[in-house]
Amino acid sequence: MKNTPISQQENLIEPPIVIDFDKLFTDSKLSENEQGIIKRRLIENRQAFGKVLQQLTNYAKQETATFDLLESLKELEEKETR
């Protein structure tokens, strides 16, 4: 066996999943305008959003309760306006 770094070995065993964002947006039932706004923001800030979305995914894997993302965003907004 080759001396392969652990992160590459993990990817060989469990390849990362690529999310179909087009399907995600279609399933979200957002208007075309809303989809366009979000898509542009995600693409323009791909690195930052990628990190946050990956961390959110990691939290979701560990958590058994249902997330209330709207309430979470509301609390973030309230903290930011203080």
C-alpha positions in Angstrom: 0.0 0.0 0.0 1.3 3.5 -0.9 2.0 5.9 1.8 -1.1 8.1 1.2 -2.1 11.0 3.5 -5.0 10.2 5.7 -7.3 12.8 4.2 -6.8 11.2 0.7 -7.4 7.7 2.2 -10.7 8.9 3.7 -11.8 10.2 0.3 -11.0 6.8 -1.3 -13.2 5.1 1.3 -15.9 7.7 1.5 -16.0 10.0 -1.5 -17.4 13.5 -0.9 -20.9 14.2 -2.0 -21.6 17.0 -4.5 -24.9 18.7 -3.9 -27.1 19.5 -6.9 -27.9 23.1 -6.1 -30.3 23.5 -9.0 -32.4 20.7 -7.6 -32.1 22.1 -4.1 -33.4 25.5 -5.3 -36.2 23.9 -7.3 -37.2 21.8 -4.3 -37.1 25.0 -2.1 -40.1 26.5 -4.0 -38.4 29.9 -4.1 -39.3 32.2 -6.9 -36.9 32.5 -9.8 -35.9 36.0 -8.6 -35.2 34.7 -5.1 -33.2 31.8 -6.5 -31.2 34.1 -8.7 -30.3 36.4 -5.8 -29.2 33.5 -3.6 -27.2 31.8 -6.4 -25.4 35.0 -7.2 -24.4 35.6 -3.5 -23.3 32.0 -3.1 -21.2 32.1 -6.3 -19.7 35.5 -5.5 -18.7 34.4 -2.0 -18.1 30.7 -2.7 -15.2 30.3 -0.3 -16.9 31.8 2.7 -20.3 30.2 2.0 -18.6 26.9 1.4 -16.9 27.0 4.8 -20.1 27.9 6.6 -22.3 25.4 4.7 -19.8 22.6 5.4 -19.8 23.5 9.1 -23.6 23.5 9.1 -23.6 20.1 7.5 -21.2 18.8 10.1 -23.5 20.1 12.9 -26.5 18.5 11.2 -24.7 15.1 11.1 -24.1 15.2 14.9 -27.4 16.7 16.0 -30.5 14.6 16.5 -33.0 17.5 17.0 -34.5 19.5 14.2 -32.9 22.7 13.3 -34.9 25.9 13.3 -32.9 27.8 10.8 -35.3 30.7 10.5 -35.1 31.3 14.3 -31.4 30.9 14.2 -31.1 33.6 11.5 -33.5 35.8 13.5 -31.3 35.5 16.6 -28.2 36.3 14.5 -29.9 39.4 13.1 -30.8 40.5 16.6 -27.2 40.0 17.9 -25.8 41.9 14.9 -28.1 44.9 15.4 -27.2 45.4 19.0 
